[in-house]
Amino acid sequence: ARIFNIYPRKGAILAGSDVDIIILNPNSSLEISSSSHHSRIDTNIYEGWRGKGKVEVTIAGGRVVWENDELKIVPGYGTYMEMPPFSYLFNGIEKAYARHLSSLRAPVKRSNS
């Protein structure tokens, strides 16, 4: 949430925040497959990979939206959240970039002839 510049609206359990809570079973595992993900794309670059740990329950907006390997919402559920283009990661990037550019200038040696 901090990287995407939407903290604390997301990513924090605070009054007024929109937080998703997951219950993870670290002893379970899953196989990644495009046939089981909830996306319009029919491929997955991780197809067939095995993962350790599995989300058992997801709660979003105070509702259970994922449980027993079943998505319990309909398309269109959710709220669009505008994300400003820059986050704390970009603070001071202009100065760092200017320093980098100035470091690229090779020193000029002039003769006294």
Secondary structure per residue as TSV (DSSP state, phi and psi in degrees):
chain	resnum	aa	ss	phi	psi
A	1	A	-	360.0	-38.0
A	2	R	T	-67.7	-41.6
A	3	I	T	-62.0	-38.7
A	4	F	T	-87.1	5.6
A	5	N	T	62.9	36.6
A	6	I	-	-121.5	10.3
A	7	Y	T	-82.3	137.6
A	8	P	T	-96.2	11.6
A	9	R	T	-61.0	-33.2
A	10	K	S	-127.7	159.5
A	11	G	S	83.6	11.7
A	12	A	S	-144.4	141.6
A	13	I	-	-93.9	85.0
A	14	L	S	-137.3	156.9
A	15	A	T	-59.3	129.9
A	16	G	T	90.2	-10.0
A	17	S	-	-85.5	150.3
A	18	D	-	-102.8	98.9
A	19	V	-	-116.2	141.8
A	20	D	E	-102.6	133.4
A	21	I	E	-115.2	133.6
A	22	I	E	-116.7	151.0
A	23	I	E	-112.3	114.8
A	24	L	E	-103.1	131.8
A	25	N	E	-99.6	103.4
A	26	P	E	-71.4	-14.4
A	27	N	E	-92.2	-5.1
A	28	S	E	-94.1	171.0
A	29	S	E	-143.2	168.8
A	30	L	E	-148.7	159.6
A	31	E	E	-111.3	129.2
A	32	I	-	-79.6	131.1
A	33	S	-	-151.7	141.8
A	34	S	T	-67.6	-21.9
A	35	S	T	-75.2	-16.0
A	36	S	T	-112.0	-7.6
A	37	H	S	-85.4	161.5
A	38	H	S	-104.4	78.0
A	39	S	S	-148.7	157.0
A	40	R	S	-78.3	-15.6
A	41	I	-	-80.0	144.0
A	42	D	S	-102.3	17.5
A	43	T	-	-131.8	162.1
A	44	N	-	-147.9	124.7
A	45	I	T	-66.1	-15.1
A	46	Y	T	-102.7	18.0
A	47	E	T	-48.6	126.3
A	48	G	T	87.1	-11.3
A	49	W	-	-68.6	147.3
A	50	R	E	-100.8	140.1
A	51	G	E	-122.3	146.3
A	52	K	E	-99.9	134.7
A	53	G	E	91.5	140.4
A	54	K	E	-146.1	136.8
A	55	V	E	-73.8	121.5
A	56	E	E	-92.4	-39.4
A	57	V	E	-142.1	139.7
A	58	T	E	-125.2	132.7
A	59	I	E	-116.9	124.8
A	60	A	E	-133.7	130.9
A	61	G	T	60.4	28.9
A	62	G	T	80.0	5.1
A	63	R	E	-117.4	144.8
A	64	V	E	-75.6	117.0
A	65	V	E	-109.4	-12.4
A	66	W	E	-145.1	124.9
A	67	E	E	-161.2	142.0
A	68	N	T	54.7	42.9
A	69	D	T	59.5	27.5
A	70	E	E	-129.6	129.6
A	71	L	E	-80.8	124.5
A	72	K	-	-108.8	30.6
A	73	I	S	-130.8	168.6
A	74	V	-	-108.0	157.7
A	75	P	T	-54.4	138.2
A	76	G	T	97.5	-8.9
A	77	Y	-	-67.8	143.5
A	78	G	S	113.8	176.3
A	79	T	-	-130.2	135.3
A	80	Y	-	-67.9	132.5
A	81	M	-	-120.9	115.0
A	82	E	-	-68.9	136.3
A	83	M	-	-116.1	114.2
A	84	P	-	-57.5	150.7
A	85	P	S	-70.4	-20.8
A	86	F	-	-126.1	150.4
A	87	S	-	-124.9	-174.0
A	88	Y	G	-59.8	-22.2
A	89	L	G	-64.2	-23.2
A	90	F	G	-96.5	-2.0
A	91	N	T	-59.3	126.0
A	92	G	T	80.1	7.5
A	93	I	H	-66.3	-30.8
A	94	E	H	-63.6	-42.1
A	95	K	H	-65.6	-42.5
A	96	A	H	-63.6	-39.1
A	97	Y	H	-67.1	-41.0
A	98	A	H	-63.0	-41.6
A	99	R	H	-62.0	-41.4
A	100	H	H	-63.0	-46.4
A	101	L	H	-61.8	-41.0
A	102	S	H	-68.9	-25.8
A	103	S	H	-74.0	-16.7
A	104	L	T	-79.9	-13.5
A	105	R	S	-74.7	118.6
A	106	A	-	-75.1	142.1
A	107	P	-	-67.1	142.3
A	108	V	-	-101.3	123.6
A	109	K	-	-102.0	124.4
A	110	R	-	-112.7	142.3
A	111	S	-	-90.6	156.0
A	112	N	-	-98.8	42.8
A	113	S	-	-90.2	360.0
